[in-house]
Amino acid sequence: MSSRRHFLHTVLGAGAASAFAADSKLTYKGENIQFGLVTYMWGADWDLPTLIQNCETAKVHAVELRIEHAHKVDITMSPEQRKEVRRRFDDSPVKVLGMGTNFEFHSPMADELAKNIAGAKEYLKLSHDIGGTGVKVKPNALPKDVPVEKTLAQIGAALAELGDHAIGFGQEIRLEVHGKETSDLGHVQTIMQAAARDNVRVCWNSNAADLAGDGITANFAKVQDYLGRTVHIREVNAGDYPYDKLAKLLVAADYEGFVCLEAHSKAEDRVKALGEQRELFMQLVTAARMAVKD
């Protein structure tokens, strides 16, 4: 229960809390959904001071830092440089969510698998040092001539190892729903069951595959209990992804975390467009909170 709800229920009483909800016409569910940015295209060429300033201007107060981009936050940083990155975020309303990496764990080659696990561990330490709370990794493929169940179990085992390692750094492993075949939510559910670690979580990625089979509601249910602190979306007003339905699902689940824009378009004024995307998605959240009952 959020601190606001806890206060209302313990200090004012359950009756007063219910009256407050009725007066506001908003469900308490979804009140802790926040908006952020993934530095995929919008932000990829911004150095760190520019990135922070532009996010402040757009009133987007959380960012997932993709590796190999202009902000140059990576494992080559010295302890002093890591402290400086942390200081910059501490002095800003913008929160660093952690690192967005491309580490993957499906390879049948033992040395390749070990290399990816070791790399992810280095970024867990970096995320901790700069004040982040997690590292994004991904499933990316199902190798031919390898049983699907074996690959999914291998990915889950790798995530379990990372989860155990991450505990010492206070970090979350965020499995982005990714890959032509591995974006199937049933496969992601199987991976998470194999991982079986509380700090190994799913990063919903707003893929076309979410709408396959029985649809977005049924697919969302497969991973709802595993959702982590980040969700990825594309531009709200582009394409045909049902972001209104996603907002309703997140509100109904009382999601507490950051919905981060991973933009694919080329906006003329990215700072202005970023603020507009925040407004568009948070309007969907407000509408969902008006419609969803406690």
C-alpha positions in Angstrom: 0.0 0.0 0.0 1.4 3.4 -0.9 2.2 5.9 1.8 -0.7 8.1 0.8 -3.2 5.2 1.1 -1.5 4.0 4.4 -2.0 7.5 5.9 -5.7 7.7 4.8 -6.5 4.3 6.1 -4.6 4.5 9.4 -5.0 8.1 10.4 -8.3 9.1 8.8 -9.9 5.6 8.9 -11.2 3.4 6.1 -14.5 5.4 5.8 -12.7 8.7 5.4 -10.3 7.1 2.9 -13.3 5.8 0.8 -15.0 9.2 1.0 -11.8 10.9 -0.2 -11.6 8.5 -3.2 -15.2 9.1 -4.0 -14.7 12.9 -3.9 -11.7 12.7 -6.1 -13.4 10.4 -8.6 -10.1 8.7 -9.1 -9.2 5.2 -8.0 -6.1 5.0 -5.8 -4.9 2.4 -8.3 -2.3 3.7 -10.6 -1.5 6.7 -8.5 2.2 5.8 -8.5 2.6 5.4 -12.3 5.3 7.8 -13.5 6.7 8.7 -16.9 10.3 8.3 -18.0 12.6 8.2 -21.0 14.7 5.4 -22.5 17.7 7.0 -24.3 17.2 4.9 -27.4 16.8 7.6 -30.1 15.5 10.6 -28.3 18.5 11.3 -26.1 21.1 9.0 -27.7 23.1 12.0 -28.9 22.8 14.1 -25.7 25.7 14.3 -23.3 24.8 13.8 -19.7 24.3 17.5 -18.7 22.1 18.0 -21.8 20.1 14.9 -21.2 19.3 15.9 -17.6 18.5 19.4 -18.6 16.2 18.4 -21.4 14.4 15.9 -19.2 13.9 18.6 -16.6 12.5 21.0 -19.3 10.1 18.3 -20.5 9.1 17.5 -16.9 10.2 13.9 -17.4 11.9 12.9 -14.2 13.2 9.5 -14.8 15.6 8.0 -17.4 17.0 4.6 -18.4 20.5 5.1 -19.8 21.2 3.0 -22.8 24.8 2.0 -23.2 27.1 3.1 -26.0 25.4 6.5 -26.3 26.6 10.1 -26.1 26.2 10.4 -22.3 29.0 7.8 -22.1 28.0 6.2 -18.8 29.7 2.8 -19.0 31.9 0.4 -17.1 35.1 2.1 -18.1 34.3 4.9 -15.7 36.5 5.4 -12.7 35.1 5.5 -9.2 35.4 9.3 -9.2 33.5 9.5 -12.6 30.7 7.3 -11.2 30.4 9.6 -8.2 30.1 12.6 -10.5 27.3 10.9 -12.5 25.5 10.2 -9.3 26.0 13.7 -8.0 24.5 15.2 -11.2 21.3 13.1 -10.8 21.2 13.8 -7.0 21.3 17.5 -7.8 18.4 17.2 -10.3 14.8 16.2 -10.1 15.6 13.6 -12.8 16.0 10.1 -11.4 18.4 7.6 -13.0 16.5 4.3 -13.3 19.6 2.2 -14.3 21.2 0.9 -17.4 19.7 -0.4 -20.6 22.0 -3.2 -21.9 21.8 -5.7 -24.7 23.0 -8.7 -22.8 21.3 -11.9 -23.9 21.4 -15.5 -22.7 20.1 -17.8 -25.4 23.4 -18.9 -27.0 24.2 -22.6 -26.9 27.9 -21.7 -26.8 29.0 -21.8 -23.2 31.7 -19.2 -23.6 29.2 -16.8 -25.2 26.7 -17.3 -22.4 29.3 -16.8 -19.7 30.5 -13.6 -21.5 27.0 -12.1 -21.4 26.4 -13.0 -17.8 29.8 -11.5 -16.8 29.0 -8.3 -18.7 25.6 -7.9 -17.1 27.3 -8.3 -13.7 29.6 -5.4 -14.4 26.7 -3.2 -15.3 24.9 -4.1 -12.1 27.8 -2.7 -10.2 27.8 0.5 -12.4 24.1 1.0 -11.9 24.6 0.7 -8.2 27.4 3.2 -8.2 25.5 5.9 -10.1 22.4 5.5 -8.0 20.3 3.4 -10.4 18.1 0.5 -9.3 18.3 -2.0 -12.1 19.7 -3.3 -15.4 17.7 -4.2 -18.5 18.7 -7.4 -20.3 16.7 -9.4 -22.9 15.9 -12.7 -24.4 16.6 -12.4 -28.1 16.2 -15.6 -30.0 15.5 -19.3 -29.9 18.5 -21.1 -31.6 17.7 -23.6 -34.2 18.3 -27.3 -33.4 17.9 -26.6 -29.6 14.6 -27.5 -27.9 12.7 -24.4 -27.0 12.2 -25.6 -23.4 15.9 -26.0 -23.0 16.7 -22.5 -24.2 14.0 -21.0 -22.0 15.3 -22.8 -19.0 18.8 -21.7 -19.8 17.7 -18.0 -20.0 15.9 -18.5 -16.7 19.0 -20.0 -15.0 21.2 -17.1 -16.2 18.7 -14.6 -14.8 18.6 -16.5 -11.5 22.4 -16.2 -11.3 22.2 -12.5 -12.1 19.4 -12.0 -9.6 21.5 -13.6 -6.8 24.5 -11.4 -7.7 22.3 -8.3 -7.9 21.0 -8.7 -4.3 24.4 -7.4 -3.0 24.0 -4.3 -5.1 20.3 -3.7 -4.4 19.5 -4.0 -8.0 16.6 -5.4 -10.1 17.1 -7.5 -13.3 14.7 -6.2 -15.9 14.0 -8.7 -18.6 12.7 -6.7 -21.6 10.1 -8.6 -23.6 12.2 -8.8 -26.8 13.1 -10.9 -29.8 11.1 -12.3 -32.8 10.2 -15.5 -31.0 11.0 -14.8 -27.4 8.6 -11.8 -27.2 5.9 -14.4 -26.9 4.5 -13.7 -23.4 4.0 -17.4 -22.8 7.7 -17.9 -23.3 8.5 -15.0 -21.0 6.2 -16.5 -18.4 8.2 -19.8 -18.6 11.5 -18.0 -18.3 10.3 -16.1 -15.2 9.1 -19.3 -13.6 12.5 -20.8 -14.2 14.3 -17.8 -12.9 12.2 -17.7 -9.7 13.9 -14.7 -8.1 12.0 -11.8 -6.5 14.4 -9.3 -8.0 14.2 -10.7 -11.5 11.3 -8.9 -13.2 9.7 -8.3 -16.5 9.9 -5.0 -18.5 6.8 -4.9 -20.7 7.8 -3.6 -24.1 4.6 -2.8 -26.0 5.2 -5.2 -28.9 2.9 -6.3 -31.6 3.1 -9.8 -30.1 1.2 -8.5 -27.1 -1.9 -8.5 -29.2 -1.5 -12.1 -30.5 -3.6 -15.1 -29.5 -6.2 -14.2 -26.9 -5.1 -10.5 -26.9 -3.4 -8.0 -24.7 -5.5 -8.6 -21.6 -4.7 -12.4 -21.6 -1.1 -11.8 -22.4 -0.7 -9.1 -19.8 -2.0 -11.5 -17.2 0.7 -14.0 -18.0 3.4 -11.6 -16.7 1.5 -9.2 -14.5 2.8 -10.7 -11.3 6.4 -10.3 -12.6 6.3 -6.7 -13.7 9.3 -4.7 -12.6 9.9 -1.0 -12.1 10.0 -0.2 -15.8 7.7 -0.5 -18.8 8.6 0.6 -22.3 6.3 2.2 -24.8 6.6 3.9 -28.2 5.0 7.1 -29.2 1.4 7.1 -27.9 -0.1 8.9 -30.9 1.7 6.8 -33.6 0.8 3.3 -34.8 -2.1 1.2 -33.7 -0.9 -0.2 -30.3 -3.8 0.1 -27.8 -2.1 2.3 -25.2 -5.5 3.1 -23.7 -5.9 -0.6 -22.9 -2.4 -0.8 -21.5 -3.0 2.2 -19.2 -6.2 0.5 -18.0 -4.3 -2.8 -17.3 -1.5 -1.0 -15.5 -4.0 0.9 -13.4 -6.1 -2.2 -12.6 -2.9 -3.9 -11.5 -2.0 -0.9 -9.4 1.3 -0.7 -11.1 4.0 1.2 -9.3 6.8 2.2 -11.6 7.9 4.1 -14.6 6.4 4.0 -18.1 9.4 4.9 -20.2 9.2 6.2 -23.8 11.5 4.4 -26.2 10.9 6.6 -29.2 11.4 5.4 -32.7 10.5 8.6 -34.7 12.6 11.6 -35.6 11.0 14.6 -34.0 12.0 18.1 -35.0 12.0 19.3 -31.4 12.6 16.3 -29.2 12.3 18.1 -25.9 8.9 19.5 -26.8 7.8 16.2 -28.2 9.0 14.4 -25.1 6.8 16.6 -22.9 3.9 16.0 -25.3 4.3 12.3 -25.0 4.3 12.5 -21.2 1.1 14.5 -21.3 -0.6 12.0 -23.7 0.2 8.9 -21.7 -0.6 10.4 -18.4 -3.9 11.5 -19.7 -4.6 7.9 -20.5 -3.6 7.0 -17.0 -6.0 9.6 -15.6 -8.8 8.4 -17.8 -8.2 4.8 -16.7 -8.2 5.8 -13.0 -11.6 7.4 -13.6 -12.9 4.2 -15.1 -11.3 1.5 -13.1 -12.9 0.6 -9.8 -11.0 -0.2 -6.6 
